[in-house]
Amino acid sequence: MRITVFGAAGNVGSRVVTEALSRGHEVTAVVRDSARFGELPAGATARTGDASDPADVARLSAGQDVVITATRPAPGSEHQLLAVTQGLLAGLSGTGVRLLLVGGAGSLTLPGTDGTTVIDGPGFPADWRPIALACNDQLAACRAAEHGVDWAYLSPPAVLEPGERTGRYRLGKDELIVDAEGNSAISMEDLSVALLDEAEKPVHHRTRFTVGY
């Protein structure tokens, strides 16, 4: 497959690029600043671009099968995530190129509740709230009907950290996945496995899904 990854030098993005390359895909790795080219996994085609600019998105996705976005704004600039999402949707509208988004967990519901979301649950860190709300706006933009893009939005579990690639994960829809001890986690490596599995064998269309151990 031909895959474009926005946010390719980030913690998740770089692992997505690595996973895609390991499967033999042709990867275009996009960053905003060419100074970050050296941080990209070897084997990817490095490009600069702004995911919030529909013209850049259209240029960098031309002839591709899938676009994956794993961008994350810096603290204090969380509002930029909505602009990036809108730029991606506008740039891909009418192209037939699929869009996979690495989103947030805040809008997932907590198991055993009456629908309480993670962001409104007990103990949710106040300093995580701005990015969680931005991710909620990101998902809402995807769910808007007018853009016509075939998208899938991947919400991670509560804990997403660098770790081991086991190739193992469980799938869910709108409820946070927890294990027998109540933990909700996955490594960035296994999140990338799930994302590339979805890219290769699409199951989720214009909907959100989640993963966890």
C-alpha positions in Angstrom: 0.0 0.0 0.0 1.0 3.6 -0.4 0.6 5.4 3.0 1.1 9.0 4.0 1.7 9.7 7.7 1.3 13.1 9.2 3.0 13.7 12.5 5.6 11.1 11.4 8.3 12.3 13.8 6.2 12.1 16.9 6.1 9.3 19.5 3.1 7.5 17.9 3.7 8.7 14.3 7.3 7.3 14.1 6.1 4.0 15.4 3.3 3.9 12.8 5.9 4.6 10.1 8.2 1.9 11.4 5.3 -0.6 11.5 4.1 0.3 8.0 7.6 -0.1 6.6 8.1 -3.4 8.3 5.1 -4.7 6.4 6.5 -3.6 3.0 4.4 -0.5 2.5 5.6 2.6 0.7 5.5 5.4 3.3 5.5 9.1 2.9 6.5 10.6 6.2 5.3 14.2 6.7 6.6 16.7 9.2 6.1 20.5 9.4 9.8 21.3 9.7 12.5 19.7 7.5 14.9 19.9 10.5 13.1 16.8 11.8 13.9 14.7 8.7 16.7 13.1 10.7 14.2 11.8 13.3 12.2 9.8 10.7 12.6 6.1 10.4 15.0 5.0 7.6 13.2 3.8 4.5 10.4 6.4 4.5 10.1 9.2 2.0 10.4 12.4 3.9 8.2 15.4 3.0 7.3 18.7 4.7 3.6 19.7 4.9 0.9 21.3 7.0 -2.0 19.0 7.7 -4.2 22.0 8.4 -3.7 23.2 4.8 -6.1 21.3 2.5 -3.8 22.0 -0.5 -0.9 20.4 1.3 -3.0 17.5 2.2 -4.2 17.0 -1.3 -0.7 17.2 -2.7 0.8 14.8 -0.2 -2.1 12.3 -0.5 -2.3 12.2 -4.3 -2.0 8.6 -5.5 -2.0 7.2 -1.9 -4.3 4.5 -0.5 -4.4 5.7 3.1 -3.6 8.8 5.1 -2.8 8.4 8.8 -2.6 11.3 11.1 -0.9 11.1 14.5 -0.3 14.8 15.1 -0.4 16.3 18.6 -0.2 20.0 19.3 2.0 21.4 21.9 0.5 22.3 25.3 -1.3 25.6 25.0 -2.0 25.0 21.3 -4.6 22.3 21.7 -7.1 24.2 19.5 -4.8 23.5 16.5 -6.0 19.9 16.5 -9.4 20.8 15.2 -7.8 22.9 12.4 -5.6 20.0 11.4 -8.6 17.6 11.3 -10.6 20.0 9.2 -7.7 20.5 6.8 -7.3 16.8 6.4 -11.0 16.2 5.8 -11.1 19.1 3.3 -8.0 18.0 1.5 -9.2 14.4 1.2 -12.8 15.2 0.2 -13.6 13.6 -3.1 -10.3 11.8 -3.5 -11.3 8.4 -2.3 -8.3 8.2 0.0 -9.0 6.7 3.4 -8.2 8.6 6.6 -7.2 7.0 9.8 -6.8 9.2 12.9 -5.1 8.6 16.2 -7.4 10.4 18.5 -8.1 10.6 22.3 -9.6 8.5 25.0 -11.6 11.2 26.7 -14.9 10.5 24.9 -14.9 6.8 25.6 -17.4 5.6 28.3 -16.2 4.0 31.5 -17.2 0.4 32.0 -19.8 -0.2 34.6 -21.2 3.3 34.5 -24.4 4.7 33.0 -22.4 6.2 30.2 -20.0 8.5 32.1 -17.1 9.4 29.8 -13.4 9.2 30.7 -13.0 12.9 30.8 -15.9 13.3 33.2 -14.9 10.4 35.4 -13.3 10.5 38.8 -9.6 11.5 39.0 -9.3 12.7 35.4 -6.2 14.9 35.5 -7.0 18.6 35.0 -3.9 19.2 32.9 -5.1 16.6 30.4 -8.5 18.2 30.0 -7.5 20.7 27.2 -6.1 18.0 24.8 -9.0 15.7 25.7 -11.5 18.4 24.8 -9.6 19.1 21.6 -9.8 15.4 20.7 -13.5 15.4 21.3 -13.8 18.3 18.8 -11.6 16.2 16.4 -14.1 13.3 16.6 -17.1 15.6 16.2 -15.5 17.1 13.0 -15.1 13.5 11.6 -18.7 12.7 12.4 -19.9 15.8 10.4 -21.5 14.4 7.3 -20.6 17.0 4.7 -17.0 16.0 3.9 -17.7 12.5 2.6 -14.4 11.0 3.6 -14.1 7.4 4.6 -12.5 7.8 8.0 -11.8 5.7 11.1 -10.9 7.2 14.5 -8.8 5.2 16.9 -9.2 6.1 20.6 -6.3 4.7 22.7 -6.8 3.3 26.2 -6.1 5.4 29.3 -2.4 4.7 29.2 -0.4 4.9 26.0 3.3 4.6 26.4 6.4 3.4 24.5 6.9 -0.3 25.1 7.0 -3.7 23.5 5.5 -4.8 20.2 3.6 -8.0 21.1 1.1 -7.9 18.2 -1.6 -8.6 20.7 -4.6 -6.3 21.4 -8.4 -6.3 21.9 -10.8 -4.3 19.9 -13.7 -2.2 21.2 -16.0 0.6 20.0 -17.1 3.3 22.4 -16.2 1.9 25.8 -12.8 2.0 27.5 -11.1 -1.4 27.4 -9.8 -2.6 30.7 -8.1 -5.8 31.8 -9.1 -8.1 34.7 -7.2 -5.8 37.2 -9.0 -2.7 35.9 -6.0 -1.4 33.9 -6.5 0.3 30.6 -3.3 0.4 28.5 -1.4 -0.5 25.4 2.1 0.2 24.0 2.5 2.7 21.2 4.0 -0.2 19.2 0.8 -2.3 19.5 -1.4 0.7 18.8 0.5 1.0 15.6 -0.1 -2.7 14.9 -3.8 -2.2 15.3 -3.8 0.9 13.1 -1.9 -0.9 10.3 -4.2 -3.9 10.6 -7.1 -1.6 10.0 -5.4 0.0 7.1 -4.7 -3.3 5.4 -8.1 -4.9 6.2 -10.7 -2.2 6.8 -13.4 -3.0 9.3 -14.3 0.4 10.6 -15.9 3.0 8.3 -16.9 6.5 9.4 -16.8 5.4 13.0 -14.6 5.3 16.1 -12.9 2.2 17.6 -10.6 1.6 20.5 -8.0 -0.9 21.5 -6.4 -2.2 24.7 -4.8 -5.3 26.3 
